[in-house]
Amino acid sequence: EKSLVSVIIPTYNRPFYLSEAVESVIEQTYPKIEIIVVDDGSENRGEKNFEALKPYLSKLTYVYQTNQGIGATVNKGLSQASGEYIQRLDDDDFLGKEKIEKCVKVLQENPNVGLVATGYHIIDEEGNILRTQMPRSYPNNVRLLFMLMGCISAQVAVMVKRECHDVVGLYRTDIMGEDYEMWLRIAKRYEVATIKEPLAFYRRHKENITKLKNLEKLERDTLQFVRHYLNETPFSELIPSLRLKPYGYALKAAVYLIKDGIHVRTVHLAQQELEKAISLAPNDPLLLLWELILSVHGDDWGWQFRKAFGTAERSEQGRL
């Protein structure tokens, strides 16, 4: 029996991309889909969006609300959704034809998995492929630690079980990066899976929300919830095989350093955690961690910390 998939499309003043997003859902190889378009207060009560959707109105539910932001818009879609699985699709992105079918297959075959992420193509305004990105993958017993280091994939590439939202709640409405924060909540309770195929299309254009004018807030919000999860999660949950505090502090430092390379400037936070680790294990070089640091910050940075641990030779053991 085919389970229903709810595709939630939040939109705001983008009629020129919206129809392409909707068509990509209609053309899916998976047969049992409902489409919910939530207009977050577009101009003239969404007149242009509604006009763009006219050919598809019999195949979707259209909801208009006053402008409340992306988190509240997706939550509105969730309140309308009846599906067992949720696919969120931003109005300027679109899906490959087998995206939903392949994600549903993984979720049905793996009952402990709450989230599945695929690869995706990054495209320009005209739809030309710029490059292709695969999802990050890692052992499930350390999934939260590694998801803190970097977002698993793009929003368009992820599908989740509806029950996850019943367990961990709705999207936060007070931050940017609300999708990433949601996936961290899910990863604390459920296993995650990946499909190493580019099954979705993420569009880059001048109106993207993550452009420079919003980057500072995105970085600040991301650091806030990463720090929250690092501080509230016991070391034994972050990485079950390393239960000693020195290793836990050092791993937190590694997360902060990697976040610096991807999202935010957090070197001072990493230094604080490393100082805790050094005070508890002054003679342990933590070679794996130093190789991790080297991979992000280069030889000079890694040398300083290896010197602090009293080991000057670069180790090939544990290279990532």
Secondary structure as UniProt FT lines:
FT   STRAND          5..11
FT   HELIX           15..26
FT   STRAND          33..40
FT   HELIX           43..53
FT   HELIX           54..59
FT   STRAND          61..65
FT   HELIX           70..80
FT   STRAND          85..88
FT   TURN            91..92
FT   STRAND          94..95
FT   TURN            97..98
FT   HELIX           99..109
FT   TURN            111..112
FT   STRAND          113..123
FT   TURN            125..126
FT   STRAND          129..133
FT   HELIX           140..142
FT   HELIX           143..149
FT   HELIX           155..157
FT   STRAND          158..161
FT   HELIX           162..168
FT   HELIX           178..189
FT   STRAND          191..203
FT   TURN            206..207
FT   TURN            209..210
FT   HELIX           212..232
FT   HELIX           235..238
FT   TURN            240..241
FT   HELIX           245..262
FT   HELIX           267..280
FT   TURN            282..283
FT   HELIX           287..297
FT   HELIX           299..308
FT   TURN            309..310
FT   TURN            317..318
//
